[in-house]
Amino acid sequence: LEELGRLRRTQPNEWIYLLSEFRKQRPPVFTGEPDPRVAESWIRLIDKMLETMGISVLTDKLALASYQLEGEADHWWSLMKNSRDTTGMTWA
């Protein structure tokens, strides 16, 4: 699993493979729960999964984590992407 981060940048269809491997870990979704403890728990769980998989590239982490946003959280992220430069943004 440590090679997954490098695979995204070096092989055709690497994003599909990386996303598939990430989804096999059954990452939780985040819907925008207003309780900060719920959000912090979600971030810790996603971070553990990414670390275990060897994902170290920040853009990969951000893309995979944001894929797990649904509902209000996904709407918020869509607004963020359209109103700010997210290239240097970290996900956690």
C-alpha positions in Angstrom: 0.0 0.0 0.0 2.9 2.4 0.5 3.3 2.7 -3.3 -0.2 4.0 -3.9 0.7 7.7 -3.6 3.5 7.3 -6.2 1.2 5.2 -8.5 -1.2 8.1 -8.9 1.5 10.2 -10.5 3.2 7.5 -12.7 0.6 5.2 -14.2 -2.3 5.6 -16.5 -5.7 5.4 -14.7 -3.8 5.9 -11.5 -6.5 8.0 -9.9 -9.1 5.3 -10.5 -6.8 2.7 -8.9 -5.9 5.0 -6.0 -9.6 5.8 -5.3 -10.5 2.1 -5.6 -7.9 1.2 -3.0 -9.0 4.0 -0.7 -12.7 2.9 -1.0 -11.7 -0.7 -0.1 -10.7 0.7 3.3 -14.4 1.7 3.8 -13.7 5.3 4.7 -16.5 7.1 6.6 -18.4 9.9 5.0 -18.8 13.3 6.5 -22.1 15.2 5.9 -21.4 18.4 7.7 -22.4 17.5 11.3 -22.2 20.7 13.3 -20.6 18.9 16.3 -16.8 19.6 16.1 -16.1 16.3 17.8 -17.7 14.5 15.0 -15.7 16.4 12.4 -12.4 15.9 14.3 -13.1 12.2 14.6 -13.8 11.9 10.9 -10.5 13.8 10.1 -8.6 11.5 12.4 -10.1 8.3 10.8 -9.4 9.5 7.3 -5.9 10.6 8.2 -5.2 7.1 9.7 -6.4 5.5 6.5 -4.3 7.7 4.2 -1.2 7.2 6.4 -1.7 3.5 6.4 -2.0 3.5 2.7 1.2 5.5 2.3 -0.5 8.5 0.8 1.7 11.5 1.4 1.1 13.8 -1.5 -1.1 16.6 -0.2 -3.2 16.9 -3.3 -4.0 13.2 -3.2 -5.0 13.5 0.5 -7.2 16.4 -0.2 -8.8 14.7 -3.2 -9.5 11.5 -1.4 -10.7 13.1 1.8 -13.0 15.5 -0.1 -14.5 12.5 -2.1 -16.0 11.4 1.2 -17.9 14.6 1.8 -21.7 14.4 1.3 -24.6 16.7 1.8 -23.8 20.1 3.4 -20.1 19.3 3.7 -19.9 18.5 -0.1 -21.8 21.8 -0.8 -19.4 23.7 1.4 -16.4 22.1 -0.3 -17.8 23.0 -3.7 -18.1 26.6 -2.7 -14.6 26.6 -1.3 -13.1 25.2 -4.6 -15.0 27.8 -6.6 -14.1 30.8 -4.4 -10.5 30.1 -3.3 -7.2 28.8 -4.6 -7.1 25.3 -3.1 -3.8 24.2 -4.6 -1.8 24.9 -1.5 -4.5 23.9 0.9 -4.1 20.9 3.2 -7.1 18.9 4.1 -6.4 18.5 7.8 
